[in-house]
Amino acid sequence: MKRAAETATGTPATLWDRTRQMASREILDTALRLFTEQGYDETTIAQIAREAGVSQRTLFRYFGTKEDLLGGDQDRFWQVLADTVGEQPAEAGVWEALRAGVAAVLALHESRAQALERFRLLHDTASLRAGWLEKRLRFQEGLLPLVQARMGAAAGPADPRARAVVATVFACLDAASMTWVGNDGRGDLMDLYDECLAAVRG
């Protein structure tokens, strides 16, 4: 995680940057608390803004949609995932590179408790599940060129193996997170992911 005193580029944050970071965190914490207490669908943007002490207009300057208040910045998640997979050494296998990407995205959560509540809401709320499926399919398509390049020239557009690998990674992440939530956050999520992947790969 970046320190609060730094921006995403690693440069020292200005007072304005730090104020934005604090406001963003307060809004996210408020939204997650309300989602947990009364349900995602039952919580309104107006209520979140009121309890966070900001206007709805200000809230939407930080977060484009209600769903972003649960999952955070999806563009950032995608960038971290793609960058991490792409930056793995050439000798790293495709499974290892994708695992590094999954671990990097999970590390964006500020705490174990925050990750648990977000995954619990995701798996227990039908509308969020539908939205996650749509995003997951976009992420899978975006990862294909990176996976194909790592698998070699034979894994071109007509070869289903790259799609199968990427789909398996996301399916194993889903299975691991559902198990983790069912166990009330006991154990390590990446260990569960490894177990799921090992079961699939035999």
N, C-alpha and C positions, 0 to 999 in steps of 0.2 A: 504494500500500500504506500502511496505517496504521503509524505508528511503534510499536515495542514498548511505549513508555511511554504509549500512549493506548489507550482502549477503543474499541469500534466506534462509540460515540456521540461520540468526539472529546474526552471528558473525561480528565483525568490518571488513569492506572492506579494502583491501589493495589498494595502488595506482593503481596497475594493474587492480584490480576489478573495481575501479571507472572509469578508462580510458575505459574499455570495456563497462561499462554501458553507458557512455557518447557517445561512438561511435555507439552503438546499437540504442540509442535513436535518434541520428542524422540521421542515415540511415532510421529508421522507419518514422520519421517526414518528411524527404525528399520524401520517397516513397508515403506516404499518400497525401502529397501536389500535387505531380505529377499525381497520380491516380485521384484526385479530379479535377484537372485543365484540363486534357486531356484524361481521361479515363483509365481504368485498362488495357484493351487489347492493347491500343495504346502506353503504356509506356513500355520501354525496361529496362532490368536489367542494360545494359551498361549506359543508361541515368541516372538511379538512382545512380549508383556507381560514375559516373562522377560528378554529382551535390552534392553528399554527400562527395566528396573528398577522396574516397577510391577506391581500385582496385576491379574488379569483384571477384577475388579470396578471398579478405578480406571479401567482402559482403557475400559470400557463407559460410564463416567460422561462421558468426553470424546467417544466415538464410539459411535453406536448399533449399527452393523453393521460387519462386516469390509470391506464395499465402501466404507464411508465413509473407511476408512484409505487408500484409493487416491485417491478423488475429492474428499476433503475434505467440507465441510459443504454438502450439496446444497441445503438450504433457503437457505443464504446465497447460493449461486450463483444460485438462482432469484430471490431478492430483488434482487440486484445487476442481473440481466438485466432484470427487469420495471421496476425503478426507473429504470434508465438509459434504456430505451426510452420510458417515460412522461414523463421529464423533458426530452426533446429538444424544441427550439422548434417551435411550431405550423407554421412554414414548412418544416421539414425533411420531406423525403419519407419514405415508409415504408421504402424500402431503406436510406436513410441512418440512420434511427432504429434499425433492427435491426442495422445494422453497428456502431453505437456500443455497443449492448448486447453484441454478440459480443466486441468489443474489451475492454470492461470486465470481462467474465467471464474472458477469457484473462489479463488483467492481474492476476488474483488469485493466479496462480502466483508463488511466491517467486523463481524463477529459470528461465532458459531450459532448463537441464539437468533441472530437476524437471518442467517441462511435457513435455519430450521423453520422459522415462521413463514418465510417467503415460499419455500417448497411446500409447506403444509397448505397454504392458501392456494398455490398453483394446482396441487393435486385434488383439492377438495372443492374447487370452484369451476363449474362447467364452462363458463364464459372465458375464464383465464386459460383453461386447458385448450380451448379452441384457438385462442390467440397464440398460445405457445406453439401449437402444431403448425400454424401458418409461418411463424418466425423460424421454426426449426427447419422447415422445408427450404426456406430462403437461405438459411445458413448452410444447409447441405449442398445446395447448388453452388453457393459461393466457394465452398471448400474443394469442389471437384477438381478445378485446375491444379491446385496445390497437391492434391492426392495423386492425380494422374501423373504429374511431373515426378513425384517421388517414387511412383511404382514403375516408371520407365515408359518408353515409347509405345510399348504394346498396349498400355492402358489408355487407349484413345477413346473418343466419344462413343464408338460402337461397342466398347468393352464394358460389360456390366460390373466388373470387379470393384472399380473405384466407388461406384454408387453403393455397392453392397458394404464396403468397408465403412464409408461415412455413415450410412444408415445404421449399421451395427453399433458404432460408437454412440450415437444419440439414443438408440434403444437401450443400450447398457446404462447410460447415464440416467435415463428415465427409471429403469428397474432399480438401480442403486438408490436414487433419491426417494422413490416410493418406499423401499425397504427401510431406509434411514428414518423417514418420517414415521413409519409404522413402529419403529423401535424407539420413538421419541428422542431421536438424535444421538442414541448411543452408538459408539463405534466411530470409525473414520469413513467419511463418504468416499474418498478415493480408494480405500481398501475394498469397499463394497463394489465400486466400479470395476476394480481389477478382478474380483471374484466373478462378477457377471461376464466380463469379457473372456475370462479363462473358460467359463462354462460354454460359451458360444463357440470359442475356437477349439474346444476339445483338448 
